Amino acid sequence: MTSLRRGLVPLLVALAWVGLWAVALRPAVGPTNDGYRYARIALELLGESPADAERDALSAYCGKLSRWEARRASVNPLTMYDPPQIVQRTQACIARYPDGLTPNKPRYEAIFSDRVGYPALTTPLVAILGVNAGLTVTSVLCTAIGGLLIVRLLREIGVPLHLAVVGQVAYYGSPIGYWGVYPLTEGPAMALTVAALLGAVWLLRKRTVAGVSLLLGALAAGAVIRFSTFLLVAGGLATAGLLILATSRQHRHVGTGLLVGVGSVTTVGILTSAKLLGLSGAGETLQDKWTDHFTRPDVADPWQRLVDLNVNYWSQWLQQELRSPWLLLGLALGAWALLRHDRALGWLTLAVASTGLATQIAHPVVSQGNRLHIALWLVPVVGIPLLLARRGRASSPVEPPAPVAAAPIPMPRPPSDRLATGQEWQPGWSGAGTATSPPLG
């Protein structure tokens, strides 16, 4: 297979996944409350007034909700013969929210206004395709790019192409792909997380210019999309870099130092920018949780409540995961394969994946479980193809060395002087004309 054809395989897989979404998965994706807020911000960036943007975003949300409810009603035995009434449902939904979709407290709205990167990213397709399609297609394309980056990462660490494509398919088939088709920040955030991981790997391999450029660009873009997540990614990569410097002589070079430097500087930069710009921090999101989106008075002890909620949450989370233990098995096998193949690569992957665990600890919400910790799926997505590649190398029979053909023993040539005199040559004459066997009588 030529290099061009080999490069087309992951692209064809990505296009097939996008086609699957367009044909089969798109109708099953319902509207989201967060998506309404991103749509409103995108419309304002396109020049609409706040009032017009709110009206158009609400119309798009209610229209999609009505179609989604009609689809569900068509398979309900009690309502399957009822007319869909999509227009009436849409109008009733719009009338239900004269001041915009609830919750609509200013402090709650500010949480989404701080994530202007995703709405800005969607504006070209929102202008061309409309609100719902523009937001969703942007997320789908970002998720498709994330799968291509997984292939590039796996190829960089020596995984064969067919197994790298297995990792790409796992990326699309995991909750990363499930949530990546919603009009939310998960699609672009996960793609940029993989890009940051690839940049870190390049730095460990002494590709300093490419590594710094990709790592810094991914962290900067991610901070604009969802700064809290990429604060964790930057800090995790810096910590992993320090651990690698302390434990691996092979990686004590400029590239690893740059990894620590870029991660540390970005962490400080995000914290400083959030403070200067007055962005909603962890304390504000905790108050949002305990006050039912700021509809109740603030609580005095949000952090203690978070600790108590985590104590109750994780035992139930473990029980739920044990009923379908694919994530737990994937984490165990993936982490083992990563650390067995390359301990430095393992620390980097575990560092970015642990952002999912940290997010879940900060938001122990049962209804949003596998959405909040989707970064954990990077461990099996990267580790399982490594495990398969290792097994493949171990099971390949070692070819025995090719037998060395015995060199033919040269027959002595007849002495030219005896042939010249017509004397019959016999075996045993040396090239110098002396007998090596008794002379004939």
C-alpha positions in Angstrom: 0.0 0.0 0.0 1.4 3.3 -1.0 1.8 6.1 1.5 -1.0 8.1 -0.1 -3.4 5.2 0.2 -2.4 4.6 3.7 -3.0 8.2 4.6 -6.5 8.1 3.0 -7.6 5.2 5.2 -8.1 7.3 8.4 -9.7 10.1 6.4 -12.2 7.6 4.9 -13.0 6.3 8.3 -13.7 9.9 9.6 -15.9 10.6 6.6 -17.8 7.3 7.1 -18.4 8.3 10.7 -19.7 11.8 9.7 -21.9 10.1 7.1 -23.3 7.7 9.8 -24.1 10.7 12.0 -25.8 12.5 9.1 -28.0 9.5 8.1 -28.6 7.6 11.4 -27.5 9.5 14.5 -28.6 13.1 13.8 -32.3 12.5 14.4 -31.6 10.9 17.8 -29.8 14.0 19.1 -32.1 16.2 21.0 -31.7 19.9 22.0 -29.7 21.0 25.0 -30.2 23.8 27.4 -26.5 24.7 27.1 -26.7 24.7 23.3 -29.4 27.3 23.4 -27.0 29.7 25.2 -24.2 29.0 22.8 -26.5 29.7 19.9 -27.6 33.0 21.4 -23.9 34.1 21.8 -23.1 32.9 18.2 -26.0 35.0 16.8 -24.8 38.1 18.8 -21.3 37.6 17.3 -22.9 37.5 13.9 -24.4 41.0 14.5 -27.9 40.3 15.9 -29.1 42.4 18.8 -29.4 40.6 22.2 -33.2 40.5 21.9 -33.2 39.1 18.3 -30.5 36.6 19.2 -32.5 35.4 22.2 -35.6 35.1 20.1 -33.9 33.2 17.3 -32.0 30.9 19.6 -35.2 30.1 21.5 -37.1 29.4 18.2 -34.3 27.0 17.1 -34.4 25.3 20.5 -38.2 24.9 20.6 -38.4 23.8 17.0 -35.8 21.0 17.6 -37.5 20.0 20.8 -40.9 19.7 19.1 -39.4 17.5 16.3 -37.6 15.4 18.9 -40.8 15.0 21.0 -42.8 14.1 17.9 -40.3 11.4 17.1 -40.5 9.9 20.5 -44.3 10.1 20.5 -44.4 8.0 17.2 -43.0 5.0 19.1 -45.2 5.5 22.2 -48.1 3.0 22.1 -50.4 5.7 23.6 -49.6 8.5 21.2 -48.4 6.7 18.1 -51.5 7.6 16.1 -51.7 11.3 17.3 -50.7 14.0 14.8 -47.2 15.4 15.4 -48.4 19.0 15.8 -44.8 20.3 15.5 -45.8 23.9 14.7 -48.2 24.1 17.7 -45.7 22.5 20.0 -43.0 25.0 18.9 -45.3 28.0 19.4 -46.3 26.8 22.8 -42.7 26.3 23.8 -41.8 29.8 22.7 -44.7 31.3 24.6 -43.6 29.4 27.7 -40.4 31.3 27.9 -41.1 35.0 27.3 -37.8 36.0 28.9 -35.7 33.3 27.3 -35.1 29.7 28.3 -34.7 29.2 32.0 -32.6 29.3 34.0 -31.8 32.8 33.0 -30.3 34.5 36.0 -27.4 36.8 35.0 -24.8 34.9 37.1 -25.8 31.7 35.3 -25.6 33.3 31.9 -22.1 34.6 32.8 -20.8 31.1 33.0 -21.5 30.6 29.3 -20.5 34.0 28.3 -17.0 33.2 29.6 -16.8 30.4 27.0 -16.9 32.5 23.9 -14.5 30.3 21.9 -17.1 27.7 21.0 -19.8 30.1 19.8 -17.2 32.0 17.8 -16.0 28.7 16.2 -19.6 27.9 15.1 -20.4 31.3 13.5 -19.3 30.4 9.9 -21.6 27.3 9.8 -24.4 29.0 11.8 -24.4 31.8 9.2 -24.6 29.2 6.3 -26.6 26.3 7.8 -28.7 28.0 10.5 -28.6 27.7 14.2 -29.2 24.0 15.0 -27.2 22.6 12.0 -24.4 25.1 12.4 -23.7 24.3 16.0 -24.1 20.5 15.6 -22.0 20.2 12.4 -19.2 22.2 14.0 -19.1 19.8 16.9 -19.2 16.7 14.6 -16.4 18.0 12.4 -14.3 18.7 15.5 -14.9 15.2 16.8 -13.9 13.8 13.4 -10.7 15.8 13.5 -10.0 14.5 17.0 -10.2 10.9 15.7 -7.6 11.8 13.0 -5.3 13.2 15.6 -5.6 10.0 17.6 -4.3 8.1 14.5 -1.4 10.6 14.2 -0.6 10.1 17.8 -0.6 6.3 17.6 1.5 6.3 14.5 4.0 8.6 16.2 4.5 6.1 19.0 4.9 3.2 16.6 1.5 1.6 16.3 0.7 0.0 12.9 -1.8 1.8 10.7 -4.6 -0.8 11.0 -4.3 -0.7 14.8 -4.2 3.1 14.8 -7.5 3.1 13.0 -8.8 0.8 15.7 -8.0 3.6 18.1 -9.8 6.1 15.8 -12.9 3.9 15.7 -12.8 3.5 19.5 -12.6 7.3 19.8 -15.8 7.7 17.7 -17.6 4.8 19.4 -16.8 5.8 23.0 -18.7 8.5 25.0 -16.2 11.0 23.4 -18.0 10.4 20.1 -21.4 10.2 21.7 -21.2 13.6 23.3 -19.1 15.0 20.5 -22.1 15.2 18.2 -24.1 17.5 20.6 -24.0 21.3 20.2 -21.7 21.5 23.2 -18.0 22.2 23.9 -17.1 18.5 24.3 -16.2 17.9 20.6 -13.7 20.8 20.2 -12.4 20.4 23.7 -11.5 16.8 23.3 -9.9 17.4 19.9 -7.7 20.1 21.4 -6.9 17.9 24.3 -5.6 15.2 21.9 -3.7 17.9 20.0 -2.0 19.0 23.3 -1.1 15.4 24.1 0.4 15.0 20.6 2.4 18.2 21.0 3.8 16.9 24.3 4.8 13.7 22.7 6.7 15.6 20.0 8.5 17.5 22.7 9.6 14.3 24.3 10.9 13.2 20.9 12.9 16.4 20.6 10.7 17.9 17.8 10.8 21.2 19.7 9.4 23.7 17.2 6.5 21.5 16.1 5.9 20.4 19.7 5.9 23.8 21.3 3.7 25.3 18.5 1.1 22.5 18.7 1.0 22.4 22.5 0.8 26.1 23.0 -1.8 26.6 20.3 -4.0 23.8 21.6 -3.8 25.1 25.2 -4.5 28.7 24.1 -7.5 27.7 21.9 -8.8 25.4 24.6 -8.6 28.1 27.2 -10.9 30.3 25.1 -13.4 27.4 24.6 -13.5 26.1 28.2 -10.8 27.6 30.4 -11.4 25.5 33.5 -10.7 22.2 31.5 -7.5 23.5 29.9 -6.3 24.9 33.2 -6.3 21.2 34.3 -4.8 20.0 31.1 -1.9 22.5 31.2 -1.2 21.8 34.9 -1.4 18.0 34.4 1.1 18.1 31.5 3.5 20.3 33.5 3.3 17.8 36.4 3.8 14.9 34.1 6.8 16.6 32.6 8.4 17.1 36.0 7.7 13.4 36.9 9.4 12.3 33.6 12.4 14.5 34.3 12.7 13.0 37.7 12.4 9.3 36.6 13.8 9.0 33.1 17.3 9.9 32.1 16.4 9.3 28.5 14.0 12.3 28.5 16.2 14.8 30.4 16.6 17.1 27.5 15.4 20.5 26.2 12.1 19.1 24.9 10.9 17.9 28.3 12.0 21.1 29.9 9.9 23.0 27.3 7.0 20.8 28.1 7.2 21.7 31.8 7.7 25.4 30.9 4.8 25.7 28.5 2.5 23.8 30.8 3.5 25.9 33.8 3.3 29.3 32.0 -0.1 28.4 30.5 -1.4 27.4 33.9 -0.4 30.7 35.4 -1.6 32.6 32.4 -5.1 31.1 32.5 -5.4 31.7 36.3 -4.2 35.3 35.9 -6.5 36.0 32.9 -9.5 34.6 34.7 -8.8 36.8 37.7 -8.3 39.9 35.6 -11.3 39.3 33.4 -13.5 38.4 36.3 -14.5 35.0 34.8 -16.7 32.6 36.7 -14.4 30.5 38.9 -14.8 27.3 40.8 -16.6 29.0 43.7 -19.2 30.5 41.4 -19.9 27.1 39.7 -20.3 25.5 43.2 -22.8 28.2 44.2 -24.7 27.5 41.0 -24.9 23.8 42.0 -26.2 24.5 45.6 -28.6 27.3 44.7 -30.3 25.6 41.8 -28.8 27.9 39.2 -28.9 30.9 41.5 -32.7 30.7 42.2 -31.9 30.3 45.9 -29.7 32.2 48.4 -26.0 31.4 48.3 -24.7 28.8 50.8 -21.9 29.5 53.3 -20.1 26.2 53.0 -20.0 25.2 49.3 -16.6 23.3 49.6 -17.7 21.3 52.6 -20.9 20.4 50.7 -18.8 19.3 47.8 -16.8 16.9 50.0 -19.9 15.4 51.5 -21.5 15.0 48.1 -18.4 13.2 46.8 -18.5 10.8 49.7 -22.0 9.8 48.7 -21.5 9.9 45.0 -18.5 7.7 44.3 -19.8 4.5 45.9 -22.9 4.8 43.7 -20.8 5.6 40.7 -18.7 2.5 41.2 -21.8 0.4 41.5 -23.1 1.8 38.3 -19.9 1.2 36.5 -19.6 -2.4 37.7 -22.9 -3.2 36.0 -21.2 -2.3 32.7 -17.5 -2.3 33.5 -16.2 -1.3 30.1 -14.6 1.9 31.3 -13.0 0.2 34.3 -11.6 -2.6 32.1 -10.4 -0.1 29.5 -8.7 2.0 32.2 -6.9 -1.0 33.7 -5.8 -2.5 30.3 -5.0 0.9 28.8 -2.9 2.2 31.7 -1.0 -1.1 31.9 -0.2 -1.0 28.2 0.8 2.6 28.2 3.2 2.3 31.2 4.6 -1.0 29.8 5.2 0.5 26.4 6.7 3.8 27.4 6.4 5.1 31.0 6.8 8.7 29.8 4.0 8.4 27.3 1.9 6.7 30.0 2.4 9.7 32.4 1.4 12.2 29.7 -1.8 10.3 28.7 -2.8 9.7 32.3 -2.3 13.4 33.0 -4.7 14.6 30.3 -7.1 11.8 31.0 -7.2 12.7 34.7 -8.9 16.0 33.8 -12.0 13.9 33.4 -11.7 12.6 36.9 -11.0 16.1 38.3 -14.1 17.4 36.5 -16.3 14.7 37.9 -15.0 15.4 41.4 -15.9 19.1 41.0 -19.3 18.2 39.6 -20.5 14.9 41.1 -23.8 14.9 39.2 -25.4 11.6 38.3 -27.3 12.8 35.3 -24.2 14.1 33.6 -21.8 11.3 34.6 -20.2 10.0 31.4 -20.2 13.4 29.8 -18.2 15.0 32.6 -15.5 12.3 32.7 -15.2 11.5 29.0 -11.5 12.4 29.0 -10.9 9.2 31.0 -11.7 7.3 27.8 -8.4 8.5 26.3 -6.6 5.9 28.3 -8.3 2.9 26.5 -8.4 4.7 23.2 -4.6 5.1 23.2 -3.7 2.2 25.3 -5.7 -0.7 23.8 -4.1 -0.3 20.3 -0.7 -0.3 22.0 -1.7 -3.5 23.8 -2.8 -5.1 20.5 0.4 -4.0 18.7 2.4 -5.5 21.5 0.5 -8.8 21.4 0.9 -8.9 17.6 4.6 -8.5 17.8 4.8 -11.2 20.5 2.7 -13.7 18.5 4.6 -13.2 15.2 6.8 -16.2 14.5 10.5 -15.4 14.4 11.7 -16.4 11.0 14.8 -18.6 11.2 17.9 -17.3 9.5 18.2 -18.3 5.8 20.5 -21.3 5.3 23.8 -20.4 4.0 24.6 -22.2 0.8 27.8 -24.2 0.9 30.4 -22.7 -1.4 31.3 -25.1 -4.2 34.8 -26.6 -3.9 36.7 -25.4 -7.0 38.3 -28.2 -9.1 41.9 -27.6 -9.8 42.6 -26.4 -13.3 44.9 -28.6 -15.6 48.4 -27.2 -15.9 48.7 -25.3 -19.1 52.2 -26.6 -19.9 51.1 -30.2 -19.8 48.1 -29.5 -21.9 50.3 -27.8 -24.3 52.5 -31.0 -24.8 49.4 -33.2 -25.2 50.0 -35.1 -22.0 46.7 -36.2 -20.5 45.8 -34.3 -17.3 44.7 -36.3 -14.3 43.2 -35.1 -11.1 45.9 -34.7 -8.5 48.1 -32.4 -10.6 48.7 -29.1 -8.8 48.6 -25.8 -10.6 52.4 -25.6 -10.3 52.9 -28.8 -12.2 53.9 -30.9 -9.2 52.2 -34.1 -8.4 49.9 -34.3 -5.3 49.5 -38.0 -5.8 51.8 -40.8 -6.8 52.8 -40.4 -10.5 51.4 -42.7 -13.0 53.6 -45.4 -14.3 
